Structures are given as C-alpha cells and as structure tokens.
Amino acid sequence: MAARRVNVGGMDDDLPRPKDDVLAALLAQDLDRLSVGELDDRIVALEAEVARTRAKRDGASKFRSAADSLFRR
C-alpha cells in the first residue's frame, strides 16, 4: 500500500520530497519487521508527536491572530 501524501500549506504533492525528509522516511519504514509491542510503542510515540504538533500549530495560529489584530488597528 502506497503512503498517502498530505497537502500541507498549499505545497504541491507532485513535487519530490528532499532525501532527508523525516516524514518521508517515517512513511517508508517497513512495519512488517516490528513486534506487536514495538508497534504499540510506535503508536504511542506518534500520538505524542501529533499532540505536540497540534499544540505548536494552535500556538502559531493564536500568535498570527494576535498579530493580525494588532496591525489592523
């Protein structure tokens, strides 16, 4: 099953990712070699990373809204 690419910030999905792209490397990892415990650990780590990323996005959004409000006056 091919990895689904996510359109982030209007970036063109057809463009190749850089070779050092962490997300591309993560999506390319072979999960068949992992045990159930290792898969559980991976899920926990990925869920924590999603939470961290969402918190950063929310903070950036609030900062942007505050800056927009300040400069609209």
N, C-alpha and C positions, 0 to 999 in steps of 0.2 A: 504494500500500500504506500503510495507516494505521500510525502509530507505536504500538507496544505500550507501555502504561503499566505500570510496575513498582510493586507494592505495597511500600512502604518503611516499616518500623516500624509496621505496622498502619494506615497512613493510608488513607483511603477513596479508591479510584481514581476514583470518580464525581465527586469534588469538582473544580471547575476549578482549574487552576494559576494562580498570580499572573502578571500580564503580564510581569514582569521575571524570570521563572523561566528560568535559564540552560539547564537540561536541556530544557525545552520548546522553547526557541529552537534548541538544537542539533538536536533531533529534527525540527524543521520546516525545516531548511536544505535547499535544493534541491541535490542531489548531481549532477544531470544536467549542470550547467554546469562541473563540475570535470574537469580532465585526469587521466590515469592517475597522473601524478606528484603532483598535488595530492591525489588520493585516497590514494596511498601515504603522503604526509606526514600526512594527517588520521588514518590508521590508526595511525601511529607515535605521534602526539600523544595519541590516545585510549587507546592501550595504556599509555602512560606515566601518564596520568591514572587509569586503572584501577589500576595498581600503587600509585600514591600514595594513592588512596582505600582500597585494601585495607590498606596499611600503617597508615593512620590508624585504620581500623576495628579492626585487630588490637591496636594500642596502646590504644585505648579499651576494648576487651574485657578486656585484661590489667589495666588500671587498675581497671575495675569489679570484676573478680575479686579483686584485692588489697584493695579497699575492702570488699567483701562479707566476705572472710576476716577482716579486721581488726575489723569490727563484730559478727561472730558470736561472738567470744570473750567 
